[in-house]
Structures are given as structure tokens and as C-alpha cells.
Amino acid sequence: MEIGLHANMCDRDTNEISDMLRSVFKLLCEKLNGNYGGIIEHLWIDFELIKSHAKPDGKPRHPFRFQKRVSGRSSFGLPPSPDYHNVGHFSVRPNFSYLIAIPKSEVIPYCLSLIYKELLVLSTKEKKLGGFKSELFRNRFSEECMALGYSLNENML
């Protein structure tokens, strides 16, 4: 499975945070790519950094959704198009007031801890994902964060 962690949509208040996360997310993606069972081939996680885009109910803009492979065969005489992969996608929304107020040294651990917490959504979708090993993925996420020097702390959430 190929992982994509993104914090590329930001505003003036969160631009610096986006820059901080970009290199960490890139390293994590490289380390987390691998086989976790199931049919999911790509997992994209967007870290929301634009407060004005937040939904009024405080929930992330994009709850988990899974798109199964779509065949590229055409039955209408059109040229065939390539297959799309089995893609899972969701977004993670931080507490913006907290995120802006904490010291810079705590920003990355807070963001990673929040992502780790939100990865629980995958355990509720294991059957739909064909036996995806969500606990293995969460454990690897935690291990790789620790290897990069970031402790996950669910108490700060």
C-alpha cells in the first residue's frame, strides 16, 4: 500500500506549520509504504490547516471513504482508460486554537498524535477493506514516529 500524508492546504496562520509537517510527512510516507493485507492500494490522509474550511459541527471535512478499483474497459465504443486503484481517503482536523497556541516544538508531536488517534477509523472498515490489518498499520505508524524522534501522546488531544 502506498501512503500519502498531506498538509498542503494552509492559510496565513498555518503556513509555517504546513512547512514543518511537509518533511516529516514525506519521511513517514516512505517508511510506511508496504503490505498491510486487504485490497486497499493507496491511503491518503489530509491534515486540515485552513480553519475557515472547517465544518460547523467540528468534524473533519472528509470522513473515511473507500473507492474500489474501476475498470477501464469501455462498453460504449470509447477508448479504454487506465484502471484507478483501490483508494482510501480521509482528513484529520486539529483544534486550531490549540495548534496555533502551543510551542513550535510541540506542533509535530501534536499533529502526529492526532493522526494516530484518527487511524482508528480504519479498524471499523477492515471488513470493507478485505482484511486490511489496521492494528499493524497503527503500530507501524507509532514505531516510525518514535524512530523519527516524536513521541505520540493522546493526552495532549
C-alpha positions as CSV (number, residue, x, y, z in Angstrom):
1,M,0.0,0.0,0.0
2,E,1.2,3.5,-0.9
3,I,0.7,6.1,1.8
4,G,0.1,9.8,1.2
5,L,0.1,12.3,4.2
6,H,-0.6,15.8,3.1
7,A,-0.8,19.2,4.8
8,N,-0.6,21.2,1.6
9,M,-3.7,23.4,2.0
10,C,-3.0,26.1,4.6
11,D,-3.6,29.7,5.2
12,R,-1.5,32.6,6.6
13,D,-1.9,31.4,10.2
14,T,-0.8,27.8,9.4
15,N,1.7,28.2,6.6
16,E,4.7,27.7,8.9
17,I,3.0,24.6,10.4
18,S,2.5,23.2,6.9
19,D,6.2,23.7,6.1
20,M,7.2,21.9,9.3
21,L,4.9,18.9,8.6
22,R,5.9,18.5,5.0
23,S,9.3,16.9,5.5
24,V,8.1,14.7,8.4
25,F,5.1,13.5,6.4
26,K,7.4,12.7,3.4
27,L,9.7,10.6,5.5
28,L,6.7,8.8,7.2
29,C,5.2,8.0,3.8
30,E,8.4,6.4,2.6
31,K,8.7,4.3,5.8
32,L,5.1,3.3,6.0
33,N,4.6,2.2,2.4
34,G,4.2,-1.6,2.4
35,N,1.8,-4.5,2.6
36,Y,-0.9,-4.5,5.3
37,G,-3.2,-7.0,3.7
38,G,-6.6,-6.3,2.2
39,I,-7.5,-4.7,-1.1
40,I,-6.5,-1.1,-0.3
41,E,-3.7,0.1,-2.5
42,H,-3.5,3.8,-1.6
43,L,-4.3,5.6,1.6
44,W,-4.4,9.4,1.5
45,I,-4.7,11.4,4.7
46,D,-5.1,15.1,4.6
47,F,-4.2,17.2,7.6
48,E,-6.6,20.2,7.6
49,L,-4.8,23.5,8.1
50,I,-7.5,26.1,7.0
51,K,-9.8,27.0,9.8
52,S,-12.3,28.7,7.5
53,H,-12.8,25.4,5.7
54,A,-13.8,23.6,8.9
55,K,-17.3,22.2,9.1
56,P,-19.6,23.9,11.7
57,D,-20.0,20.7,13.6
58,G,-16.2,20.4,14.2
59,K,-15.8,17.2,12.3
60,P,-13.2,16.7,9.6
61,R,-14.2,17.8,6.1
62,H,-13.7,14.3,4.7
63,P,-14.8,11.3,6.7
64,F,-13.2,8.0,5.6
65,R,-14.3,6.9,2.2
66,F,-13.1,4.0,0.0
67,Q,-13.2,3.9,-3.8
68,K,-12.9,0.4,-5.3
69,R,-11.0,-0.1,-8.5
70,V,-12.9,1.0,-11.5
71,S,-12.4,-1.0,-14.7
72,G,-11.0,1.0,-17.6
73,R,-12.9,-1.1,-20.2
74,S,-15.3,0.8,-22.3
75,S,-18.6,-0.8,-23.3
76,F,-19.7,2.3,-25.4
77,G,-17.0,2.2,-28.0
78,L,-14.8,4.7,-26.3
79,P,-11.1,4.2,-25.9
80,P,-10.2,2.3,-22.8
81,S,-8.8,4.3,-19.9
82,P,-6.4,3.0,-17.2
83,D,-7.8,1.4,-14.0
84,Y,-8.0,3.5,-10.9
85,H,-6.6,2.0,-7.7
86,N,-8.4,1.0,-4.6
87,V,-8.1,4.2,-2.6
88,G,-8.9,5.1,0.9
89,H,-9.1,8.8,1.9
90,F,-9.9,10.8,5.0
91,S,-9.0,14.1,6.6
92,V,-7.8,15.0,10.1
93,R,-8.9,18.3,11.7
94,P,-6.9,19.7,14.6
95,N,-8.0,22.1,17.3
96,F,-6.9,25.3,15.6
97,S,-6.8,27.4,18.7
98,Y,-4.6,24.8,20.4
99,L,-2.4,24.3,17.4
100,I,-1.6,28.0,17.0
101,A,-1.0,28.5,20.7
102,I,1.3,25.6,21.5
103,P,5.1,26.0,21.3
104,K,6.7,25.1,17.9
105,S,8.4,22.1,19.5
106,E,5.0,20.5,20.3
107,V,3.4,21.1,16.9
108,I,4.7,18.0,15.1
109,P,4.1,15.6,18.1
110,Y,0.5,17.0,18.4
111,C,-0.3,16.6,14.7
112,L,1.2,13.0,14.6
113,S,-0.7,12.1,17.8
114,L,-3.9,13.3,16.3
115,I,-3.4,11.3,13.1
116,Y,-2.6,8.2,15.2
117,K,-5.8,8.7,17.1
118,E,-7.8,9.1,13.8
119,L,-6.3,6.0,12.3
120,L,-8.8,4.1,14.5
121,V,-11.3,4.7,11.7
122,L,-9.5,2.0,9.7
123,S,-10.3,-0.7,12.3
124,T,-14.0,-0.1,11.7
125,K,-13.5,-0.6,8.0
126,E,-11.3,-3.8,8.0
127,K,-14.0,-6.0,6.5
128,K,-14.8,-3.5,3.8
129,L,-11.1,-3.2,3.0
130,G,-10.8,-7.0,2.5
131,G,-8.9,-7.9,5.7
132,F,-6.7,-4.8,6.0
133,K,-4.6,-5.1,9.1
134,S,-5.3,-1.7,10.7
135,E,-3.6,-2.5,14.0
136,L,-0.4,-3.4,12.2
137,F,-0.6,-0.1,10.3
138,R,-1.2,1.9,13.5
139,N,1.6,0.1,15.3
140,R,4.0,0.8,12.3
141,F,2.9,4.5,12.3
142,S,3.7,4.7,16.0
143,E,7.1,3.0,15.6
144,E,8.1,5.1,12.7
145,C,7.1,8.3,14.6
146,M,9.3,7.2,17.5
147,A,12.1,6.3,15.1
148,L,12.0,9.9,13.9
149,G,12.1,11.2,17.5
150,Y,8.5,12.0,18.0
151,S,6.5,10.6,20.9
152,L,2.8,10.1,20.5
153,N,0.8,11.4,23.3
154,E,-3.0,11.0,23.2
155,N,-3.3,13.0,26.4
156,M,-2.5,16.3,24.6
157,L,-5.5,15.8,22.3
